[in-house]
Amino acid sequence: MNHTRFSAFVVSENSKGEFLGNRIERSIEELPPNEVLIRVLYSSLNYKDALSASGHKGITKNYPHTPGIDAAGVVEQSSSLSFAIGDKVIVTGYDLGMNTSGGFGQYIRVPAAWVVPLPQGLTLKESMMLGTAGFTAAYAVYKLIACGQSPGAGPILVTGATGGVGSLSVALLSSAGFQVIAATGKSGVEDYLLSLGASAVIHRNLTNDTSGKALLRPRWAGAVDTVGGNILATAMKACLPHGNVASLGNVLSADLNISVFPFILNGINLLGIDSATCPMAIRKELWNKLACEWKPAALEKIASGCTLDEIIHFIDEILQGNILGRKYIQLWPGE
C-alpha cells in the first residue's frame, strides 16, 4: 500500500450536528480504489463545493469528506491504458467532490472515464481558473449555438453576471460575437462587467417581473440564467420569438412558475445544462475550445488565487454571494 501523506481540506460533523472544515493530513491508501491517481496542483471553489462543505446532504451524503468538484494535476499512477505517469489532466464533474474525495486534497484517485487530457493552449492553472464554471458557461454557449442562436438575432441576457459562471458566460458570449446584457444585484461592478465584454449592465430587478403576465415585451434574443426561479421565468417571457434560454443554476430558487405560452406562442427553447454528466466526446470538444478560440482574454480579471488554508474564508463568502468572479486554489506551495 502507498502510505504517502498529503494535505486535504476535510469537513467533519461534530456531536452538535455542526459541519467544520480543517486542513488535515491524509494517506493515499485512504482514497477510493480507482484507476488513476492524480497529484492535484490546482482546484477551484464552486457554489456546490460550499454546499458540500456546509453539510448539504443533497450534495454529500457521508462525512468526513473532502469537497472539490474540480481538479487539475499530473498522473502519478494509472492502471488505464488511456493515461500514463506524467500526463497533465483535468477532472471536473461526475461524483468528484460530492461523494468521492475531491480536489481540495493534494491527491485524488478517480475512474479513467472521468479524466480529460489537458489540451494544448491551456495550463493547469488556467484550467482551474475556468473550472466547472467555465466549462458550464462553454456548454451553455455550445447549446445556444447548436439551437440556432446567432449574434445577429439580438443581445443575450446573462443573469447573476458577477459570479463565476456568469462572468465567464459574459466573456465567452462576447468573444463569440454576441452582444451581452449583464444583470446583477451588486453595485460598483459595471466597469468589471464591461471589461469582460458586456455591452450593457442592468440591475437584476429588471429581470424579475412580478406582473403575473404570461408574456412580456421582448427585450433580448436569448439568455443564460445562473439563478433560476422567477428570474428564469422572466428571461423566457421577455425573450424574442424562437430564442433560446439556457438554465444553469438555482441559487434564487429551484421552482419555476410559468405558463406554456413562451413555448407554444413564441417558440422559446429552454436548454438544461448539466455539466457534471456531459458526454465525454462533448466534454473534450469544449475543453479544446476553451483552450483555443473560446479562451477568455479576460481570464486574469475573472479569477484570483488562494491557498488551501484560506479556503474556509472564501467558502463563507461564496455562500453569501460576495465573491466577484472565480477563486482557484493552489494546492502545493511554489508550484
Protein Blocks (a to p, Z undefined) as FASTA:
>chain_A
ZZbdcddddddddfkopacdddddddfklpccdfbdcddfbdcddfklmmmmnopaklpm
bdcddehjbccdddfbdcbfkbcehiacddeejjnoklgccfkbfbdcddfklpccddeh
iafklmmmnmmmlmmmmmmmmmmmmnopafkloccddehklbmklmmmmmmmmmnopacd
dddfbehilmmmmmnopabdcdfklmmccklpabdcdfbfbdcdfkgpjllmmmmmmgce
hiacddfbfklbmcdcddfklmmmnopacddddfklgcfklmmmmmmmmmmmmmcfklmm
mpccddfklmmmmmmmmmnopaghjadddfbghZZ
